[in-house]
Amino acid sequence: MKSLAFRNNLVGYTFISPFVIGFLIFTLIPAAASLYFSFTDYDLLSSPSWIGLENYTSMFTSDDRYLQSLKVTMLYVFLGVPLRLIFALFVAMILNTTSKAVGLYRTVYYLPSIIGGSVAVSIMWRNLFGDQGIINVMLNSIGVDSVRWFGDPNAALFMLVTLSVWQFGSSMLIFLAGLKNIPNELYEASGVDGAGFFTKFFRITLPMLTPIILFNLIMQLISAFMTFVPAYIISKGEGGPLDGTLLYSLYLFRQAFVFFDMGYASAMAWVMLIIVGILTAVVFATSKLWVHYESEGGR
Amino acid sequence: MILKKFKWPIYHIFVGLLAIVMVYPVIWLLMSSFKPSNLIFTTSSSLIPDPWIWSNYVTGWIGSSGQSFMGFITNSLKIVIFSTIGAVLSSAFIAFGFARLQFKGRAIWFAVMMVTLMLPHDVVLVPQYIMFSKLGWIGTISPIVVPQYFGVPFFIFLMVQFIRTIPREMDEAATIDGVGKFGLFLRIILPLIIPALATASIFSFYWRWEDLMGPLLYLNKPSSYTVSLGLKMFLDSESVSNWGAMFAMSIVSLIPVLGVFFLFQRYIVEGISTSGLK
């Protein structure tokens, strides 16, 4: 019997061996190396020299650009993710009907997300907001002065947030699948009781969707924290104006591959990991309070 | 269902208007690509090009400094094809192991895979770059393509979920017929998970086609640049004269993405809405 167990293990590990090997080579060893580099001064040319916690302390005490990138990223995440999820849920609800045109609408609404993170979209977005771009033309036509999107750091960040809201499609599809799983009888029953739209929404739709909201929230939180391409393209790699679009990933990239401060970039990566870890843990911990699982038979 | 009481004409007007707002930027980009460069911004509020020209596509396609856009497309396709083959086949192989085989430590390795799925890539960015440069891979597509052959956690997860929906009786029948585990994977499971393979292929296509970070780090000669880098090059050398060409090539870069979407729409929507939900 022992040989059978051995055989089973052998076959099992043969199948997962690409993952195991890949994990060791491309994730575990690099992660360990990055942790080590984070305690060193390393410019790629000379060998890393141990400096202890200096990277970590200077990050928070003497690097204003780091604090700025942290601030900008937090604003981007805490503004962008809720807006994106609310919009995604809103669209999912208006598309959750049996009308024949819905297939067409769905395709149209999903289109911006399909063309997704490509450079072309960032280039387009950059130009929509240009000094003579359509956004300013429209603002002028309703009597509002042009906004200098590339001169004002807050306006530039707003550009990034709207881009992320515009690409709400994957969350929308997941919400849509969730909405379809809510039994219609629930709405009918409450309709008989005289419940209006808002009562139905807050008493049925929202509670039934909470597991999906949790899933979307976690996924969007992590991906928002790592946003790179739009910030890189819209600011032409600089993070400007006045570091207004210097998202965390972009600053990390610049530290590593523009200033060749590999130690500092590694320390930044670990702080990011810790922040994302804490945020995810907080969301999971509080989820017990607001996520409603059907299988538990209600709250 | 909750919106049942909505009056239909009002519904269609509202949803239709919002739909126009959603696609407007894309239409704007498309229409601008047919405008003369010097008129793109002075006429940015009107969609219809006047005069309507095709020359942006010609100048964009010819490219700059002897680098034609066709070259960028070829480079991107090479990366996409080699990456996708590796990512999809290895992920299916690994997923079979997780979904169908009993072995010691399976649960732990599955948990490791799920953690890897959520790990921010930035953490391994620097050491991976150093590793690939020590291997002499800078300037080649290997740093982008080779890791794909070791499985992509998101795809593995997707396929594990899919394989679990296939009745185990299939396995048992095949085993009684004397088919081994490799035969079971190749002859029974693989043909049955074609929808999942298709979904993963589409995602892999999108991710690699759009990827900017990988090419930015590892490709250093314009002759090896991908479409993303080619577009970025247009942006860097921005002058009044080539706005139109940049917009035209932006549209060209989106054609394969939209093509795949319209061809495989059903798979994509199913793929996204089932991943992580079941």
Interface residues (C-beta under 8 A of the other chain):
Chain A: A5 N8 N9 V11 G12 Y13 T14 F15 I16 P18 F19 V20 I21 G22 F23 I25 F26 T27 I29 P30 A31 A33 S34 F37 L44 V91 M93 I94 L95 N96 T97 S99 A101 Y105 R106 T107 V108 Y109 Y110 L111 P112 I114 I115 G116 G117 S118 V119 A120 I123 M124 W125 N127 L128 G130 D131 Q132 G133 I134 V137 M138 S141 W166 S170 L173 I174 L176 A177 G178 L179 I182 N184 Y187 F197 K200 F201 I204 T205 I212 F215 M219 I222 F225 M226 F228 V229 Y232 I233 K236 S249 L252 F253 A256 F257 M262 A265 S266 M268 A269 W270 M272 L273 V276 T280
Chain B: M1 I2 L3 K5 W8 Y11 H12 F14 V15 G16 L18 A19 M22 V23 P25 V26 W28 L29 S32 I40 F41 T42 S44 S45 S90 F93 I94 F96 G97 F98 L101 Q102 F103 K104 R106 W109 V112 M113 T116 M118 L119 P120 H121 D122 V123 V124 L125 V126 P127 Q128 Y129 I130 M131 P147 Y149 F150 G151 I156 K181 F185 Y206 W209 E210 L212 M213 L217 V227 S228 L231 K232 F234 L235 D236 W243 M246 F247 S250 I251 S253 L254 V257 L258 F261 Q265 I268 V269 I272 S273 T274 G276 L277
